[in-house]
């Protein structure tokens, strides 16, 4: 983290993904998409087998595993970047880590099933993403509430035996937040640097972007998602989760050159001639 922005590509193996790019239980399609995400420059591939879109129907662990495990097994030997698994269930997390997953991405910040933290701690090299999710609870102070909840999730991780150095914080864009609140979190993202942990942001194709674009469909929100990612990196984000890896990677090359350090390949070029 810190040398450049890392990109997490999304692989939804669900039949009801909001983004329009879910592959359902088609293992061949899942492998094809994962290979493409890696070729496009993804540093991590995040596999999700239960939709987290608003009003989605929950699935039990057995169904989530039925969708997930064949894909993880098929990706062995095909993918060299780390695999992350988007799950809130301890049983699913344990099985995924046994199949080679390297990161657990919990949209409930280790709170839905506290046992998931112990599962992660039993795998010393496991990375953990804790996301802020305040569904069913109102806000007293938006950024203070987000920061406090993320600190509590980090504490849960550490008390379970997960080194703080392996925890990544996600402010949870689109989860229990209005479009105006999502934009405020983006505008004030830099305040979360006080957590002392790397920040992951996921704004790609989210409904807030659709609202700003007059009701644009998810596949028509790509450019707005890239703009949001650029703003997030400028504010301190270390990793971007996206459905649109290739254009995001390309755009973040410029963002990183300005926000972090100008690459030597550019810095060492001679000045242009009189014609530019």
C-alpha positions as CSV (number, residue, x, y, z in Angstrom):
1,X,0.0,0.0,0.0
2,X,1.1,3.5,-0.7
3,X,3.4,3.1,-3.7
4,X,0.4,3.0,-6.0
5,X,-3.3,2.5,-5.8
6,X,-4.3,-1.2,-5.8
7,X,-7.4,-2.3,-7.8
8,X,-9.8,-5.0,-6.7
9,X,-11.8,-6.4,-9.5
10,X,-15.4,-7.7,-8.8
11,X,-16.5,-11.2,-9.7
12,X,-20.1,-11.8,-8.8
13,X,-21.3,-15.4,-8.9
14,X,-24.8,-14.5,-8.1
15,X,-28.0,-14.5,-10.2
16,X,-29.1,-11.0,-8.9
17,X,-26.1,-8.7,-9.0
18,X,-27.2,-5.0,-9.2
19,X,-24.3,-4.2,-11.6
20,X,-25.4,-6.3,-14.5
21,X,-22.2,-8.4,-14.7
22,X,-23.0,-11.3,-12.4
23,X,-22.3,-14.7,-13.9
24,X,-24.7,-16.7,-11.8
25,X,-23.5,-20.3,-11.3
26,X,-21.8,-20.5,-14.7
27,X,-18.3,-21.6,-13.6
28,X,-16.8,-21.3,-17.1
29,X,-18.1,-17.7,-17.3
30,X,-16.7,-17.0,-13.9
31,X,-13.2,-18.3,-14.8
32,X,-13.3,-16.3,-18.1
33,X,-14.2,-13.1,-16.2
34,X,-11.6,-13.6,-13.6
35,X,-8.9,-14.2,-16.2
36,X,-9.9,-11.1,-18.0
37,X,-9.9,-9.0,-14.8
38,X,-6.4,-10.2,-14.1
39,X,-5.3,-9.4,-17.6
40,X,-6.8,-5.9,-17.3
41,X,-4.6,-5.2,-14.3
42,X,-6.6,-6.2,-11.2
43,X,-4.3,-6.7,-8.1
44,X,-7.0,-8.6,-6.3
45,X,-10.2,-10.4,-7.4
46,X,-13.2,-10.2,-5.0
47,X,-15.6,-13.1,-5.4
48,X,-19.1,-12.8,-4.1
49,X,-21.7,-15.5,-4.0
50,X,-24.4,-13.6,-2.1
51,X,-25.8,-10.3,-3.4
52,X,-25.5,-7.3,-1.1
53,X,-27.7,-5.0,-3.2
54,X,-30.5,-3.3,-1.4
55,X,-33.6,-5.5,-0.8
56,X,-31.7,-8.6,-2.0
57,X,-32.9,-12.0,-0.7
58,X,-30.4,-13.5,1.8
59,X,-29.1,-17.0,1.1
60,X,-28.0,-19.6,3.6
61,X,-24.4,-20.9,3.9
62,X,-25.1,-24.0,1.9
63,X,-26.3,-22.1,-1.1
64,X,-23.5,-19.6,-0.9
65,X,-21.0,-22.4,-0.8
66,X,-22.7,-24.2,-3.7
67,X,-22.1,-21.1,-5.8
68,X,-18.7,-20.2,-4.5
69,X,-16.6,-23.3,-4.0
70,X,-16.7,-24.6,-7.7
71,X,-15.4,-21.2,-8.8
72,X,-12.6,-21.1,-6.3
73,X,-11.5,-24.6,-7.2
74,X,-11.7,-23.8,-11.0
75,X,-9.5,-20.7,-10.5
76,X,-6.7,-22.6,-8.9
77,X,-3.8,-22.6,-11.3
78,X,-5.5,-20.0,-13.5
79,X,-5.2,-16.9,-11.4
80,X,-2.0,-15.6,-9.8
81,X,-3.4,-12.5,-8.0
82,X,-4.9,-13.0,-4.5
83,X,-8.5,-13.9,-4.3
84,X,-10.8,-12.1,-1.8
85,X,-14.2,-13.6,-0.8
86,X,-17.1,-11.3,-0.1
87,X,-19.0,-13.0,2.8
88,X,-20.4,-12.3,6.2
89,X,-20.6,-16.0,7.3
90,X,-18.0,-17.8,9.3
91,X,-18.8,-21.1,7.7
92,X,-18.3,-19.7,4.2
93,X,-15.2,-17.9,5.2
94,X,-13.6,-21.0,6.6
95,X,-14.3,-23.1,3.5
96,X,-13.1,-20.3,1.2
97,X,-9.8,-19.9,3.1
98,X,-9.3,-23.7,2.9
99,X,-9.7,-23.4,-0.9
100,X,-7.0,-20.8,-1.2
101,X,-8.7,-17.4,-0.7
102,X,-6.3,-14.8,0.8
103,X,-8.7,-12.1,2.0
104,X,-12.1,-12.0,3.7
105,X,-14.2,-9.0,2.7
106,X,-17.0,-8.6,5.3
107,X,-19.7,-6.0,4.6
108,X,-20.8,-6.2,8.2
109,X,-17.4,-5.4,9.6
110,X,-17.1,-8.7,11.6
111,X,-20.4,-8.0,13.4
112,X,-23.0,-10.2,11.7
113,X,-21.2,-13.3,12.8
114,X,-18.4,-12.6,15.3
115,X,-17.0,-16.1,14.7
116,X,-15.7,-14.9,11.3
117,X,-13.0,-13.0,13.1
118,X,-11.7,-16.2,14.8
119,X,-11.8,-18.0,11.4
120,X,-9.6,-15.3,9.9
121,X,-7.2,-15.3,12.9
122,X,-6.7,-19.1,12.4
123,X,-5.1,-18.3,9.0
124,X,-2.1,-16.1,9.9
125,X,-1.7,-14.6,6.4
126,X,-5.3,-13.7,5.9
127,X,-6.2,-10.1,5.1
128,X,-9.5,-8.8,6.3
129,X,-11.6,-6.0,4.9
130,X,-14.0,-4.5,7.5
131,X,-16.8,-2.4,6.0
132,X,-19.0,0.1,7.7
133,X,-22.6,-0.9,7.5
134,X,-25.3,0.8,9.7
135,X,-28.4,-0.7,8.2
136,X,-31.4,-0.2,10.5
137,X,-29.7,2.5,12.6
138,X,-29.8,6.3,12.1
139,X,-26.8,8.6,12.2
140,X,-26.0,11.1,14.9
141,X,-22.9,12.4,13.1
142,X,-22.2,10.8,9.8
143,X,-18.4,10.8,9.7
144,X,-18.0,10.3,13.5
145,X,-20.3,7.3,13.3
146,X,-18.5,5.8,10.4
147,X,-15.1,6.3,12.0
148,X,-16.3,4.9,15.4
149,X,-17.8,1.8,13.9
150,X,-14.7,1.1,11.8
151,X,-12.5,1.5,14.9
152,X,-14.7,-1.0,16.7
153,X,-14.4,-3.5,13.8
154,X,-10.6,-3.1,13.9
155,X,-10.8,-3.8,17.7
156,X,-12.9,-6.9,17.1
157,X,-10.3,-8.1,14.6
158,X,-7.3,-7.5,16.9
159,X,-9.0,-9.0,20.0
160,X,-9.7,-12.2,17.9
161,X,-6.0,-12.4,17.1
162,X,-5.8,-10.7,13.7
163,X,-2.8,-8.3,13.4
164,X,-4.0,-4.8,12.9
165,X,-1.6,-4.6,10.0
166,X,-3.8,-7.1,8.1
167,X,-7.0,-5.1,8.4
168,X,-8.3,-2.8,5.7
169,X,-11.2,-0.3,6.3
170,X,-14.0,0.4,3.9
171,X,-16.5,3.3,4.6
172,X,-19.3,1.3,2.9
173,X,-20.5,3.5,0.1
174,X,-24.1,2.6,-0.8
175,X,-24.7,0.7,2.5
176,X,-27.3,2.4,4.7
177,X,-26.4,5.8,3.3
178,X,-28.4,8.2,1.1
179,X,-26.9,9.6,-2.1
180,X,-26.2,12.8,-0.2
181,X,-24.5,10.9,2.6
182,X,-22.4,8.9,0.1
183,X,-21.1,12.1,-1.5
184,X,-20.4,13.6,1.9
185,X,-18.3,10.6,2.9
186,X,-16.4,10.9,-0.4
187,X,-15.8,14.6,0.1
188,X,-14.6,14.0,3.7
189,X,-12.8,10.7,3.1
190,X,-9.5,12.1,4.2
191,X,-10.9,12.3,7.8
192,X,-10.7,8.5,7.9
193,X,-6.9,8.6,7.6
194,X,-7.0,8.9,11.4
195,X,-7.9,5.2,11.5
196,X,-4.3,4.4,10.6
197,X,-5.4,1.6,8.3
198,X,-5.4,1.4,4.5
199,X,-8.7,2.5,3.0
200,X,-10.7,0.5,0.4
201,X,-13.5,2.3,-1.5
202,X,-16.2,0.8,-3.7
203,X,-18.2,3.3,-5.7
204,X,-18.2,1.5,-9.0
205,X,-21.7,1.5,-10.7
206,X,-23.4,2.4,-7.4
207,X,-26.9,3.9,-7.4
208,X,-25.7,7.3,-6.2
209,X,-23.9,7.6,-9.5
210,X,-27.1,6.6,-11.3
211,X,-29.1,9.3,-9.4
212,X,-26.5,11.9,-10.4
213,X,-26.8,10.9,-14.0
214,X,-30.5,11.1,-14.1
215,X,-31.3,7.4,-13.6
216,X,-28.5,5.9,-15.7
217,X,-28.3,2.1,-15.8
218,X,-25.4,0.5,-14.0
219,X,-23.4,-0.2,-17.2
220,X,-23.8,3.6,-18.1
221,X,-22.1,4.7,-14.8
222,X,-18.6,3.7,-15.7
223,X,-17.1,7.2,-16.2
224,X,-18.7,8.5,-13.1
225,X,-17.3,5.6,-11.1
226,X,-13.8,6.4,-12.4
227,X,-14.2,10.0,-11.4
228,X,-15.3,8.9,-8.0
229,X,-12.3,6.6,-7.7
230,X,-10.0,9.4,-8.7
231,X,-11.5,11.7,-6.0
232,X,-11.2,8.9,-3.4
233,X,-7.5,8.3,-4.2
234,X,-6.8,12.0,-4.0
235,X,-8.4,12.0,-0.5
236,X,-6.3,9.1,0.7
237,X,-7.8,5.8,-0.5
238,X,-5.3,3.0,-1.0
239,X,-7.4,0.5,-2.9
240,X,-10.4,0.8,-5.3
241,X,-13.0,-1.9,-5.8
242,X,-14.5,-1.8,-9.3
243,X,-16.5,-3.7,-11.9
244,X,-14.6,-1.8,-14.6
245,X,-10.9,-2.8,-14.1
246,X,-9.3,-1.7,-17.4
247,X,-10.4,1.9,-17.5
248,X,-9.9,2.3,-13.8
249,X,-6.3,1.0,-13.9
250,X,-5.6,3.4,-16.8
251,X,-7.1,6.4,-15.1
252,X,-5.4,5.7,-11.8
253,X,-2.0,5.8,-13.5
254,X,-2.5,9.6,-13.8
255,X,-4.0,9.9,-10.4
256,X,-1.1,8.1,-8.8
257,X,1.4,10.2,-10.7
258,X,0.0,13.3,-9.3
259,X,-1.1,12.2,-5.8
260,X,1.8,9.8,-5.0
261,X,5.0,10.2,-7.0
262,X,5.7,10.9,-10.7
263,X,7.0,7.6,-12.2
264,X,10.6,7.7,-13.1
265,X,9.8,6.8,-16.7
266,X,8.0,10.1,-16.9
267,X,10.2,12.2,-14.6
268,X,13.3,11.3,-16.6
269,X,12.0,12.2,-20.0
270,X,13.8,15.1,-21.7
271,X,11.9,18.3,-22.1
272,X,9.9,18.6,-25.3
273,X,11.3,20.5,-28.3
274,X,10.1,23.9,-29.5
275,X,7.1,22.3,-31.3
276,X,5.9,20.6,-28.1
